[in-house]
């Protein structure tokens, strides 16, 4: 009897600053609903960095410059759809975001005035970044 081997699915998320003290968030078009960091699934044959740049462009219309990796989040409960591993990048961009792909809306928010509800574990990721940064 053969047991199927299952692995978590790799994803990326981005903390995009357009100005100091701001973050770009997207309003999800599909469940789970809420505001989220831009991001998504890594394609086969794609690096994490390339996936982050692609997802930022698809969901916000912004060309980003990756600054660094923040952390990889792996809690099996972080995404209610399936077990994902998300590598989070800190990035910078200029311009005004515009929602695209599976983002119904993309907006810049002041870090001290973020919308709710937040999807996934993104509120905790933002707090980790704020603690690390400020």
VMD Tcl script that builds the backbone (N, CA, C; Angstrom):
set m [mol new atoms 402]
animate dup $m
set s [atomselect $m all]
$s set {name element resname resid chain x y z} {
  {N N UNK 1 A 0.844 -1.183 0.000}
  {CA C UNK 1 A 0.000 0.000 0.000}
  {C C UNK 1 A 0.888 1.243 0.000}
  {N N UNK 2 A 0.638 2.126 -0.955}
  {CA C UNK 2 A 1.413 3.348 -1.086}
  {C C UNK 2 A 0.651 4.505 -0.464}
  {N N UNK 3 A 1.359 5.289 0.330}
  {CA C UNK 3 A 0.763 6.476 0.923}
  {C C UNK 3 A 1.146 7.684 0.078}
  {N N UNK 4 A 0.158 8.486 -0.272}
  {CA C UNK 4 A 0.430 9.697 -1.049}
  {C C UNK 4 A 1.196 10.687 -0.190}
  {N N UNK 5 A 2.240 11.251 -0.772}
  {CA C UNK 5 A 3.055 12.238 -0.063}
  {C C UNK 5 A 2.509 13.629 -0.389}
  {N N UNK 6 A 2.219 14.392 0.656}
  {CA C UNK 6 A 1.683 15.743 0.459}
  {C C UNK 6 A 2.630 16.760 1.086}
  {N N UNK 7 A 2.790 17.869 0.405}
  {CA C UNK 7 A 3.629 18.952 0.892}
  {C C UNK 7 A 2.813 20.233 0.992}
  {N N UNK 8 A 3.229 21.136 1.885}
  {CA C UNK 8 A 2.598 22.456 1.885}
  {C C UNK 8 A 2.877 23.155 0.555}
  {N N UNK 9 A 2.014 24.086 0.217}
  {CA C UNK 9 A 2.117 24.819 -1.039}
  {C C UNK 9 A 2.869 26.133 -0.789}
  {N N UNK 10 A 3.916 26.444 -1.592}
  {CA C UNK 10 A 4.664 27.682 -1.380}
  {C C UNK 10 A 3.918 28.912 -1.910}
  {N N UNK 11 A 3.939 29.952 -1.104}
  {CA C UNK 11 A 3.342 31.226 -1.482}
  {C C UNK 11 A 4.295 32.354 -1.092}
  {N N UNK 12 A 3.986 33.550 -1.556}
  {CA C UNK 12 A 4.722 34.754 -1.175}
  {C C UNK 12 A 3.710 35.831 -0.797}
  {N N UNK 13 A 4.110 36.705 0.097}
  {CA C UNK 13 A 3.339 37.897 0.445}
  {C C UNK 13 A 4.306 39.061 0.505}
  {N N UNK 14 A 3.772 40.274 0.319}
  {CA C UNK 14 A 4.629 41.461 0.296}
  {C C UNK 14 A 4.104 42.553 1.205}
  {N N UNK 15 A 5.027 43.149 1.934}
  {CA C UNK 15 A 4.783 44.370 2.692}
  {C C UNK 15 A 5.353 45.485 1.818}
  {N N UNK 16 A 4.481 46.176 1.072}
  {CA C UNK 16 A 4.916 47.183 0.114}
  {C C UNK 16 A 4.696 48.571 0.706}
  {N N UNK 17 A 5.780 49.311 0.839}
  {CA C UNK 17 A 5.707 50.712 1.267}
  {C C UNK 17 A 5.809 51.600 0.034}
  {N N UNK 18 A 4.864 52.543 -0.098}
  {CA C UNK 18 A 4.983 53.553 -1.146}
  {C C UNK 18 A 5.541 54.847 -0.564}
  {N N UNK 19 A 5.339 55.044 0.723}
  {CA C UNK 19 A 5.902 56.143 1.501}
  {C C UNK 19 A 6.182 55.593 2.886}
  {N N UNK 20 A 7.125 56.167 3.612}
  {CA C UNK 20 A 7.377 55.691 4.977}
  {C C UNK 20 A 6.087 55.711 5.810}
  {N N UNK 21 A 5.865 54.635 6.554}
  {CA C UNK 21 A 4.684 54.555 7.408}
  {C C UNK 21 A 3.409 54.148 6.706}
  {N N UNK 22 A 3.525 53.648 5.463}
  {CA C UNK 22 A 2.347 53.200 4.715}
  {C C UNK 22 A 2.534 51.770 4.237}
  {N N UNK 23 A 1.416 51.124 3.946}
  {CA C UNK 23 A 1.424 49.780 3.351}
  {C C UNK 23 A 0.351 49.691 2.283}
  {N N UNK 24 A 0.644 48.950 1.235}
  {CA C UNK 24 A -0.343 48.649 0.205}
  {C C UNK 24 A -1.057 47.362 0.612}
  {N N UNK 25 A -2.377 47.430 0.656}
  {CA C UNK 25 A -3.195 46.247 0.931}
  {C C UNK 25 A -4.175 46.046 -0.207}
  {N N UNK 26 A -4.606 44.804 -0.384}
  {CA C UNK 26 A -5.603 44.480 -1.397}
  {C C UNK 26 A -6.847 43.923 -0.721}
  {N N UNK 27 A -7.996 44.264 -1.289}
  {CA C UNK 27 A -9.269 43.702 -0.830}
  {C C UNK 27 A -9.540 42.478 -1.695}
  {N N UNK 28 A -9.627 41.316 -1.045}
  {CA C UNK 28 A -9.751 40.056 -1.778}
  {C C UNK 28 A -11.100 39.933 -2.480}
  {N N UNK 29 A -11.043 39.474 -3.727}
  {CA C UNK 29 A -12.245 39.249 -4.530}
  {C C UNK 29 A -12.873 37.888 -4.207}
  {N N UNK 30 A -12.022 36.939 -3.765}
  {CA C UNK 30 A -12.469 35.562 -3.510}
  {C C UNK 30 A -12.234 35.181 -2.048}
  {N N UNK 31 A -13.001 34.200 -1.546}
  {CA C UNK 31 A -12.789 33.755 -0.164}
  {C C UNK 31 A -11.390 33.171 0.022}
  {N N UNK 32 A -10.810 33.372 1.171}
  {CA C UNK 32 A -11.353 34.111 2.309}
  {C C UNK 32 A -11.304 35.618 2.063}
  {N N UNK 33 A -12.434 36.272 2.360}
  {CA C UNK 33 A -12.571 37.695 2.088}
  {C C UNK 33 A -11.870 38.528 3.157}
  {N N UNK 34 A -11.646 39.768 2.848}
  {CA C UNK 34 A -11.003 40.704 3.759}
  {C C UNK 34 A -9.852 41.393 3.067}
  {N N UNK 35 A -9.161 42.230 3.824}
  {CA C UNK 35 A -7.980 42.921 3.336}
  {C C UNK 35 A -6.777 42.027 3.548}
  {N N UNK 36 A -5.816 42.122 2.649}
  {CA C UNK 36 A -4.659 41.229 2.710}
  {C C UNK 36 A -3.428 41.919 2.133}
  {N N UNK 37 A -2.294 41.369 2.483}
  {CA C UNK 37 A -1.062 41.753 1.818}
  {C C UNK 37 A -1.112 41.219 0.391}
  {N N UNK 38 A -0.586 41.942 -0.579}
  {CA C UNK 38 A -0.517 41.373 -1.926}
  {C C UNK 38 A 0.350 40.115 -1.899}
  {N N UNK 39 A -0.023 39.143 -2.693}
  {CA C UNK 39 A 0.751 37.911 -2.751}
  {C C UNK 39 A -0.010 36.807 -3.438}
  {N N UNK 40 A 0.598 35.626 -3.441}
  {CA C UNK 40 A -0.056 34.495 -4.066}
  {C C UNK 40 A 0.875 33.310 -4.195}
  {N N UNK 41 A 0.468 32.386 -5.015}
  {CA C UNK 41 A 1.157 31.109 -5.163}
  {C C UNK 41 A 2.391 31.236 -6.058}
  {N N UNK 42 A 3.416 30.481 -5.712}
  {CA C UNK 42 A 4.636 30.414 -6.507}
  {C C UNK 42 A 4.420 29.406 -7.624}
  {N N UNK 43 A 4.719 29.796 -8.844}
  {CA C UNK 43 A 4.577 28.897 -9.986}
  {C C UNK 43 A 5.747 27.919 -10.043}
  {N N UNK 44 A 5.506 26.745 -10.612}
  {CA C UNK 44 A 6.568 25.762 -10.792}
  {C C UNK 44 A 7.667 26.380 -11.650}
  {N N UNK 45 A 8.927 26.239 -11.205}
  {CA C UNK 45 A 10.066 26.774 -11.944}
  {C C UNK 45 A 10.349 28.242 -11.665}
  {N N UNK 46 A 9.625 28.843 -10.752}
  {CA C UNK 46 A 9.766 30.262 -10.449}
  {C C UNK 46 A 10.458 30.438 -9.094}
  {N N UNK 47 A 11.328 31.416 -8.988}
  {CA C UNK 47 A 11.940 31.717 -7.691}
  {C C UNK 47 A 10.936 32.458 -6.817}
  {N N UNK 48 A 11.202 32.457 -5.515}
  {CA C UNK 48 A 10.350 33.215 -4.592}
  {C C UNK 48 A 10.366 34.697 -4.951}
  {N N UNK 49 A 11.544 35.215 -5.268}
  {CA C UNK 49 A 11.679 36.625 -5.610}
  {C C UNK 49 A 10.880 36.981 -6.871}
  {N N UNK 50 A 10.981 36.142 -7.885}
  {CA C UNK 50 A 10.234 36.394 -9.124}
  {C C UNK 50 A 8.733 36.316 -8.878}
  {N N UNK 51 A 8.303 35.378 -8.050}
  {CA C UNK 51 A 6.881 35.258 -7.716}
  {C C UNK 51 A 6.386 36.507 -6.996}
  {N N UNK 52 A 7.198 37.029 -6.076}
  {CA C UNK 52 A 6.806 38.226 -5.332}
  {C C UNK 52 A 6.636 39.421 -6.270}
  {N N UNK 53 A 7.591 39.622 -7.159}
  {CA C UNK 53 A 7.512 40.734 -8.107}
  {C C UNK 53 A 6.298 40.566 -9.019}
  {N N UNK 54 A 6.076 39.350 -9.514}
  {CA C UNK 54 A 4.929 39.074 -10.402}
  {C C UNK 54 A 3.613 39.313 -9.686}
  {N N UNK 55 A 3.466 38.760 -8.477}
  {CA C UNK 55 A 2.212 38.903 -7.741}
  {C C UNK 55 A 1.925 40.362 -7.404}
  {N N UNK 56 A 2.963 41.117 -7.036}
  {CA C UNK 56 A 2.759 42.540 -6.759}
  {C C UNK 56 A 2.209 43.251 -7.991}
  {N N UNK 57 A 2.791 42.969 -9.143}
  {CA C UNK 57 A 2.347 43.610 -10.390}
  {C C UNK 57 A 0.913 43.199 -10.731}
  {N N UNK 58 A 0.612 41.896 -10.627}
  {CA C UNK 58 A -0.723 41.403 -10.962}
  {C C UNK 58 A -1.802 41.994 -10.054}
  {N N UNK 59 A -1.533 42.089 -8.760}
  {CA C UNK 59 A -2.571 42.491 -7.815}
  {C C UNK 59 A -2.641 43.987 -7.559}
  {N N UNK 60 A -1.537 44.714 -7.789}
  {CA C UNK 60 A -1.529 46.141 -7.464}
  {C C UNK 60 A -1.161 47.033 -8.644}
  {N N UNK 61 A -0.638 46.453 -9.706}
  {CA C UNK 61 A -0.163 47.236 -10.832}
  {C C UNK 61 A 1.171 47.920 -10.588}
  {N N UNK 62 A 1.770 47.693 -9.416}
  {CA C UNK 62 A 3.018 48.362 -9.054}
  {C C UNK 62 A 4.240 47.523 -9.414}
  {N N UNK 63 A 5.283 48.196 -9.875}
  {CA C UNK 63 A 6.587 47.576 -10.035}
  {C C UNK 63 A 7.324 47.769 -8.718}
  {N N UNK 64 A 7.685 46.674 -8.073}
  {CA C UNK 64 A 8.300 46.755 -6.751}
  {C C UNK 64 A 9.794 46.476 -6.811}
  {N N UNK 65 A 10.472 47.013 -5.824}
  {CA C UNK 65 A 11.864 46.679 -5.563}
  {C C UNK 65 A 11.876 45.915 -4.252}
  {N N UNK 66 A 12.354 44.674 -4.298}
  {CA C UNK 66 A 12.420 43.878 -3.074}
  {C C UNK 66 A 13.578 44.388 -2.228}
  {N N UNK 67 A 13.309 44.611 -0.946}
  {CA C UNK 67 A 14.314 45.122 -0.017}
  {C C UNK 67 A 14.960 43.964 0.737}
  {N N UNK 68 A 14.122 43.040 1.242}
  {CA C UNK 68 A 14.640 41.891 1.991}
  {C C UNK 68 A 13.495 40.924 2.286}
  {N N UNK 69 A 13.873 39.734 2.726}
  {CA C UNK 69 A 12.892 38.788 3.252}
  {C C UNK 69 A 12.670 39.113 4.718}
  {N N UNK 70 A 11.421 39.058 5.138}
  {CA C UNK 70 A 11.097 39.266 6.548}
  {C C UNK 70 A 11.141 37.950 7.303}
  {N N UNK 71 A 10.378 36.954 6.837}
  {CA C UNK 71 A 10.226 35.694 7.564}
  {C C UNK 71 A 9.422 34.740 6.676}
  {N N UNK 72 A 9.465 33.463 7.005}
  {CA C UNK 72 A 8.578 32.484 6.372}
  {C C UNK 72 A 7.595 31.996 7.417}
  {N N UNK 73 A 6.314 32.040 7.073}
  {CA C UNK 73 A 5.235 31.652 7.981}
  {C C UNK 73 A 4.692 30.304 7.542}
  {N N UNK 74 A 4.549 29.375 8.510}
  {CA C UNK 74 A 4.238 27.990 8.130}
  {C C UNK 74 A 3.122 27.340 8.931}
  {N N UNK 75 A 2.413 28.086 9.762}
  {CA C UNK 75 A 1.323 27.497 10.542}
  {C C UNK 75 A 0.328 26.828 9.591}
  {N N UNK 76 A 0.056 25.528 9.774}
  {CA C UNK 76 A -0.877 24.846 8.873}
  {C C UNK 76 A -2.265 25.491 8.826}
  {N N UNK 77 A -2.634 26.262 9.847}
  {CA C UNK 77 A -3.949 26.892 9.897}
  {C C UNK 77 A -3.955 28.311 9.326}
  {N N UNK 78 A -2.846 28.791 8.788}
  {CA C UNK 78 A -2.764 30.189 8.340}
  {C C UNK 78 A -3.667 30.481 7.137}
  {N N UNK 79 A -3.945 29.470 6.328}
  {CA C UNK 79 A -4.823 29.618 5.167}
  {C C UNK 79 A -5.899 28.544 5.276}
  {N N UNK 80 A -7.175 28.925 5.386}
  {CA C UNK 80 A -8.221 27.918 5.562}
  {C C UNK 80 A -8.430 27.006 4.355}
  {N N UNK 81 A -7.863 27.350 3.208}
  {CA C UNK 81 A -8.062 26.547 2.005}
  {C C UNK 81 A -7.133 25.349 1.947}
  {N N UNK 82 A -5.887 25.536 2.443}
  {CA C UNK 82 A -4.896 24.460 2.389}
  {C C UNK 82 A -3.664 24.890 3.176}
  {N N UNK 83 A -2.778 23.949 3.429}
  {CA C UNK 83 A -1.543 24.256 4.151}
  {C C UNK 83 A -0.580 24.963 3.200}
  {N N UNK 84 A -0.246 26.208 3.544}
  {CA C UNK 84 A 0.700 26.976 2.738}
  {C C UNK 84 A 1.894 27.399 3.582}
  {N N UNK 85 A 3.012 27.619 2.911}
  {CA C UNK 85 A 4.196 28.235 3.506}
  {C C UNK 85 A 4.360 29.560 2.788}
  {N N UNK 86 A 4.337 30.666 3.524}
  {CA C UNK 86 A 4.480 31.956 2.865}
  {C C UNK 86 A 5.780 32.630 3.264}
  {N N UNK 87 A 6.595 32.943 2.261}
  {CA C UNK 87 A 7.784 33.745 2.471}
  {C C UNK 87 A 7.374 35.190 2.220}
  {N N UNK 88 A 7.613 36.033 3.223}
  {CA C UNK 88 A 7.171 37.426 3.168}
  {C C UNK 88 A 8.357 38.327 2.851}
  {N N UNK 89 A 8.148 39.206 1.880}
  {CA C UNK 89 A 9.164 40.163 1.459}
  {C C UNK 89 A 8.755 41.578 1.832}
  {N N UNK 90 A 9.735 42.379 2.206}
  {CA C UNK 90 A 9.556 43.812 2.364}
  {C C UNK 90 A 9.952 44.420 1.021}
  {N N UNK 91 A 9.106 45.336 0.514}
  {CA C UNK 91 A 9.349 45.919 -0.807}
  {C C UNK 91 A 8.990 47.395 -0.811}
  {N N UNK 92 A 9.496 48.086 -1.806}
  {CA C UNK 92 A 9.164 49.495 -2.013}
  {C C UNK 92 A 8.642 49.670 -3.435}
  {N N UNK 93 A 7.783 50.672 -3.577}
  {CA C UNK 93 A 7.239 50.999 -4.896}
  {C C UNK 93 A 6.836 52.463 -4.896}
  {N N UNK 94 A 6.668 53.003 -6.084}
  {CA C UNK 94 A 6.135 54.351 -6.224}
  {C C UNK 94 A 4.863 54.266 -7.042}
  {N N UNK 95 A 4.023 55.269 -6.903}
  {CA C UNK 95 A 2.783 55.298 -7.654}
  {C C UNK 95 A 1.599 54.882 -6.808}
  {N N UNK 96 A 0.447 54.917 -7.438}
  {CA C UNK 96 A -0.794 54.534 -6.772}
  {C C UNK 96 A -1.208 53.138 -7.229}
  {N N UNK 97 A -1.505 52.257 -6.278}
  {CA C UNK 97 A -1.899 50.897 -6.655}
  {C C UNK 97 A -3.301 50.857 -7.252}
  {N N UNK 98 A -3.510 49.847 -8.076}
  {CA C UNK 98 A -4.814 49.608 -8.687}
  {C C UNK 98 A -5.081 48.114 -8.636}
  {N N UNK 99 A -6.218 47.727 -8.084}
  {CA C UNK 99 A -6.538 46.310 -7.933}
  {C C UNK 99 A -6.602 45.593 -9.268}
  {N N UNK 100 A -6.065 44.370 -9.280}
  {CA C UNK 100 A -6.099 43.549 -10.477}
  {C C UNK 100 A -6.052 42.089 -10.106}
  {N N UNK 101 A -6.239 41.212 -11.075}
  {CA C UNK 101 A -6.228 39.770 -10.864}
  {C C UNK 101 A -7.303 39.407 -9.840}
  {N N UNK 102 A -6.944 38.777 -8.726}
  {CA C UNK 102 A -7.959 38.416 -7.733}
  {C C UNK 102 A -8.098 39.452 -6.629}
  {N N UNK 103 A -7.548 40.661 -6.842}
  {CA C UNK 103 A -7.702 41.768 -5.904}
  {C C UNK 103 A -8.796 42.701 -6.416}
  {N N UNK 104 A -9.902 42.809 -5.690}
  {CA C UNK 104 A -10.997 43.681 -6.100}
  {C C UNK 104 A -10.604 45.142 -5.992}
  {N N UNK 105 A -9.663 45.427 -5.080}
  {CA C UNK 105 A -9.246 46.801 -4.832}
  {C C UNK 105 A -7.839 46.763 -4.254}
  {N N UNK 106 A -7.050 47.790 -4.497}
  {CA C UNK 106 A -5.728 47.946 -3.884}
  {C C UNK 106 A -5.609 49.391 -3.432}
  {N N UNK 107 A -5.175 49.575 -2.176}
  {CA C UNK 107 A -5.080 50.930 -1.618}
  {C C UNK 107 A -3.875 51.045 -0.705}
  {N N UNK 108 A -3.428 52.286 -0.529}
  {CA C UNK 108 A -2.360 52.589 0.409}
  {C C UNK 108 A -3.001 53.016 1.725}
  {N N UNK 109 A -2.532 52.429 2.823}
  {CA C UNK 109 A -3.034 52.763 4.151}
  {C C UNK 109 A -1.885 53.201 5.045}
  {N N UNK 110 A -2.161 54.102 5.969}
  {CA C UNK 110 A -1.202 54.423 7.009}
  {C C UNK 110 A -1.093 53.202 7.913}
  {N N UNK 111 A 0.114 52.889 8.342}
  {CA C UNK 111 A 0.343 51.706 9.170}
  {C C UNK 111 A -0.470 51.753 10.463}
  {N N UNK 112 A -0.748 52.955 10.961}
  {CA C UNK 112 A -1.518 53.065 12.200}
  {C C UNK 112 A -3.017 53.199 11.956}
  {N N UNK 113 A -3.474 52.976 10.726}
  {CA C UNK 113 A -4.905 53.057 10.401}
  {C C UNK 113 A -5.268 51.995 9.364}
  {N N UNK 114 A -4.981 50.746 9.670}
  {CA C UNK 114 A -5.237 49.646 8.736}
  {C C UNK 114 A -6.689 49.201 8.808}
  {N N UNK 115 A -7.239 48.736 7.696}
  {CA C UNK 115 A -8.635 48.307 7.671}
  {C C UNK 115 A -8.815 46.922 8.293}
  {N N UNK 116 A -10.053 46.602 8.581}
  {CA C UNK 116 A -10.428 45.266 9.044}
  {C C UNK 116 A -11.640 44.820 8.243}
  {N N UNK 117 A -11.896 43.534 8.158}
  {CA C UNK 117 A -11.067 42.455 8.701}
  {C C UNK 117 A -9.877 42.159 7.794}
  {N N UNK 118 A -8.839 41.624 8.398}
  {CA C UNK 118 A -7.669 41.184 7.655}
  {C C UNK 118 A -7.801 39.682 7.391}
  {N N UNK 119 A -7.391 39.256 6.208}
  {CA C UNK 119 A -7.442 37.842 5.842}
  {C C UNK 119 A -6.189 37.114 6.330}
  {N N UNK 120 A -6.311 35.811 6.412}
  {CA C UNK 120 A -5.198 34.926 6.750}
  {C C UNK 120 A -4.566 35.357 8.081}
  {N N UNK 121 A -3.240 35.291 8.164}
  {CA C UNK 121 A -2.505 35.721 9.349}
  {C C UNK 121 A -1.810 37.061 9.094}
  {N N UNK 122 A -2.357 37.844 8.172}
  {CA C UNK 122 A -1.673 39.050 7.725}
  {C C UNK 122 A -1.586 40.138 8.796}
  {N N UNK 123 A -2.541 40.221 9.704}
  {CA C UNK 123 A -2.431 41.195 10.803}
  {C C UNK 123 A -1.213 40.864 11.666}
  {N N UNK 124 A -0.991 39.588 11.933}
  {CA C UNK 124 A 0.168 39.166 12.734}
  {C C UNK 124 A 1.475 39.424 11.979}
  {N N UNK 125 A 1.480 39.210 10.674}
  {CA C UNK 125 A 2.678 39.476 9.867}
  {C C UNK 125 A 3.014 40.961 9.924}
  {N N UNK 126 A 2.001 41.812 9.790}
  {CA C UNK 126 A 2.228 43.255 9.846}
  {C C UNK 126 A 2.775 43.649 11.221}
  {N N UNK 127 A 2.247 43.053 12.269}
  {CA C UNK 127 A 2.765 43.358 13.610}
  {C C UNK 127 A 4.220 42.921 13.751}
  {N N UNK 128 A 4.567 41.766 13.209}
  {CA C UNK 128 A 5.968 41.322 13.238}
  {C C UNK 128 A 6.857 42.332 12.519}
  {N N UNK 129 A 6.410 42.805 11.361}
  {CA C UNK 129 A 7.171 43.788 10.585}
  {C C UNK 129 A 7.300 45.104 11.340}
  {N N UNK 130 A 6.200 45.548 11.936}
  {CA C UNK 130 A 6.241 46.806 12.700}
  {C C UNK 130 A 7.211 46.688 13.872}
  {N N UNK 131 A 7.187 45.566 14.558}
  {CA C UNK 131 A 8.076 45.356 15.689}
  {C C UNK 131 A 9.534 45.332 15.217}
  {N N UNK 132 A 9.757 44.695 14.078}
  {CA C UNK 132 A 11.093 44.575 13.511}
  {C C UNK 132 A 11.606 45.917 12.989}
  {N N UNK 133 A 10.695 46.719 12.469}
  {CA C UNK 133 A 11.071 47.952 11.770}
  {C C UNK 133 A 11.130 49.160 12.688}
  {N N UNK 134 A 10.190 49.274 13.609}
  {CA C UNK 134 A 10.082 50.508 14.404}
  {C C UNK 134 A 10.668 50.348 15.797}
}
mol reanalyze $m
mol bondsrecalc $m
mol representation Tube
mol addrep $m
